[in-house]
Amino acid sequence: MVKSMLVKSMTDTARLRVRKLRRAALRVTAGMALLLSVRPAARAEEAHTVYIPMTFHAEARDIRTTACFRAEETVYAQAAWWQTSAAHSSAPERAFRAVITAMQSKDRAALIKWTDPKEAADTKAFDEQANAFFHQFEVFEMLSAPRSYEFGDLTVFFARFRTPQRMLYAPFVFTREKDGSFGFLPQRSRSASFQTVEDWFEAKWGPANSASPTYCGDADIRRATQRVALDPSAGAQTAPPGILFLRGMSIDAQDELAIKVKARIAALKAALKDKGIDDFIKFLTPEGGGRLKDWYIRADDKEHGQYKASVTEQQPFFLFDASPLVVVYTKPAIGNVQVIYLTFSEGNELLWVNSSHITAADKVFKNGPLYDAAGGEKPFSGIENK
């Protein structure tokens, strides 16, 4: 009996020791897992997909549209993350770190090493840009680089600077090279994708001016009937291309907006043809109407006739609903496809906006793959969002 009790006691003691060892092992394992889960200070937050509302620069104001551009966004919690170890950085982050270091130390050789070879080939232009950057880093204090955006072959970092007068953001744009590295673009980029991202970032609803920037919602993406890569010629990219999502329809569609647009353009053309310039400019925004009237007063009869013909001969055939912006594609009797922008007034009337005003949106709607898709027997069918 005593022996059995002793055996039981020893067994219980052993079991207790095993349980203690297991708990200790679990604590060690949990501690290791916690250490492994903590990201190094230099490592960025994970990139995530965002849909950016395209900004339209009207004559008197900026308009936030429901045309949505897809990009990969990274938000950096650490203000000066580029000053820490590069061991866990991505290729664009390493390039950004090297370029900032070169600018701060006025190291021309290092800067040209990290510059895109095509832009570095023009040594005169490169030296002018390099000297400008070196001077800016003498005068401006770099505070942070809170966000970056990747779309296709481009990655742009927005850096925040302090000057004696104000705070400002400056974009640093990099392009993917054939070997997978990233080259700095001192001249930034002329692409429609970059312009779309920068315009949104600097808008009053973008990160430069809002602590809670506005993105497109799920409903905006679900309603899209067309999608188009704004810069499809961007080489052998590994990141998702920058895609613009749009809701489009034929001008003859049995849709409330299409019916309204078709009637409005018919009334606009009739006013110019039959009633004269004063009645016609009521269909334009005040800024556009005033500019047109100033020109009309100075123009001769021949120019009046040419202008009237250029408007009245247009036949609308397709529209994109990027409310409160409406983009209308038209065909003249002879010539190329044209684009008319309409926006809603305070009285909910459609007005012709930017009738003689060139903006960055023209790169998207009047040029490139979206404009090319307007041709053919079935316009924009090749970019349907299937």
Number of C-alpha atoms within 10 A of each C-alpha: 6 7 8 9 10 11 12 12 12 12 12 12 12 12 12 12 12 12 12 12 12 12 12 12 12 12 12 12 12 12 12 11 11 11 11 10 9 8 12 15 17 19 19 20 15 10 15 12 13 17 23 26 28 25 27 23 19 21 17 12 8 13 17 21 18 26 25 26 26 24 26 20 21 19 15 20 14 16 13 15 19 23 13 14 14 18 10 14 17 13 15 24 22 18 20 24 18 20 22 19 16 21 21 16 14 18 14 15 9 15 24 22 15 21 21 20 14 9 16 20 12 10 11 10 13 20 14 11 14 20 13 12 17 18 14 16 16 12 12 16 14 21 14 19 24 18 19 22 23 27 26 25 23 26 26 26 22 21 17 20 19 15 12 8 6 8 14 16 20 16 17 21 24 27 25 23 16 10 6 14 16 24 28 28 21 21 12 15 16 9 15 21 24 22 19 24 23 20 19 22 23 17 19 15 18 21 18 19 14 13 9 9 15 18 18 18 14 9 9 18 21 12 14 22 18 20 23 22 23 25 20 15 11 16 12 12 18 11 15 15 22 26 20 25 29 24 22 22 21 18 22 14 14 10 11 8 17 23 13 13 21 19 11 18 23 14 14 20 19 15 19 20 16 10 11 12 18 12 14 19 22 16 23 22 23 16 17 22 22 14 15 16 15 10 13 15 10 10 11 10 10 8 13 15 11 10 13 15 16 11 16 18 14 21 19 22 19 22 25 24 20 23 17 16 23 24 19 26 24 20 18 16 12 8 7 9 19 17 19 19 20 26 22 16 13 7 6 9 12 22 25 23 25 21 20 12 13 12 13 14 18 15 20 21 23 17 13 17 19 21 19 14 15 23 14 10 7 10 17 23 14 14 17 15 16 7
